[in-house]
């Protein structure tokens, strides 16, 4: 007469065990799905970051500066380790109108499309000439003073907000003294050139491939020739 209650107790015990096992299984399933989703998300983010970094660095890794190495008279100054960027247009200048900025007048109408970019105090002149893009500024420092900086690489990076990505070289081309290196700014890469403007000022140029800001210009002969023309059109 005690068989019925004993069986009911056994059935209730098994039912309780099954319920507990079901709850545990559900918890493990939820944790597994959550971890898998997070891992996939982290993997995709890591892959995107790696691809972006490779895109920025692939052309500027190492210590060569493209065609500039063909100038045998150029020497190293110091060693350095190793999406199109949107621009805020401050004032578009018609091609035929001289540009006045930082106490200088730019008459670049014969060279290409020129305009003022940026906002005070970080304005610069942008010149697009064919597939070459120049961003031009001046600085109140003589060329010799600049060249004599204790850590020129750090000075360039801090003053002009770029990352120097090659060795710095200096030399004379077309009777013009220049300092040159490769640089990166955001996802854009290009060349950075410093040259005397007059006895007390320097002219600084960021030089890009206008058709592909992720890649360096393969031939510097035209930009090197343009530097003299640009300087002669600044008063």
SULDA-V729313 format. One record per residue. N is the residue number from 0. OMEGA is omega in whole degrees, 0 to 359 (999 if undefined). Layout:
n;omega
N;OMEGA
N;OMEGA
This chain:
n;omega
0;177
1;184
2;183
3;181
4;180
5;179
6;179
7;178
8;179
9;180
10;179
11;179
12;178
13;179
14;178
15;179
16;180
17;179
18;179
19;179
20;180
21;179
22;179
23;179
24;179
25;180
26;179
27;179
28;180
29;180
30;181
31;179
32;181
33;180
34;179
35;180
36;180
37;181
38;179
39;180
40;179
41;180
42;179
43;179
44;180
45;180
46;178
47;181
48;180
49;180
50;181
51;179
52;179
53;180
54;181
55;192
56;191
57;183
58;187
59;178
60;180
61;190
62;182
63;179
64;173
65;186
66;181
67;180
68;177
69;177
70;188
71;182
72;181
73;180
74;177
75;174
76;178
77;180
78;179
79;176
80;171
81;999
82;186
83;177
84;179
85;182
86;175
87;182
88;181
89;183
90;177
91;180
92;176
93;186
94;185
95;184
96;175
97;181
98;177
99;181
100;178
101;177
102;178
103;175
104;179
105;176
106;188
107;188
108;180
109;183
110;182
111;180
112;183
113;178
114;172
115;179
116;177
117;179
118;179
119;3
120;186
121;177
122;175
123;177
124;176
125;180
126;176
127;182
128;184
129;180
130;182
131;179
132;178
133;170
134;196
135;174
136;174
137;180
138;181
139;176
140;180
141;181
142;181
143;177
144;179
145;181
146;184
147;180
148;181
149;178
150;186
151;179
152;180
153;179
154;180
155;182
156;182
157;186
158;188
159;173
160;176
161;172
162;177
163;188
164;176
165;172
166;174
167;178
168;176
169;180
170;182
171;177
172;183
173;181
174;178
175;175
176;176
177;166
178;184
179;174
180;170
181;185
182;172
183;175
184;190
185;180
186;180
187;176
188;182
189;179
190;176
191;184
192;173
193;180
194;180
195;171
196;173
197;185
198;185
199;182
200;174
201;175
202;182
203;182
204;167
205;188
206;185
207;165
208;186
209;181
210;182
211;184
212;177
213;186
214;177
215;169
216;183
217;182
218;182
219;186
220;180
221;177
222;179
223;177
224;182
225;184
226;180
227;180
228;179
229;180
230;183
231;180
232;176
233;181
234;999
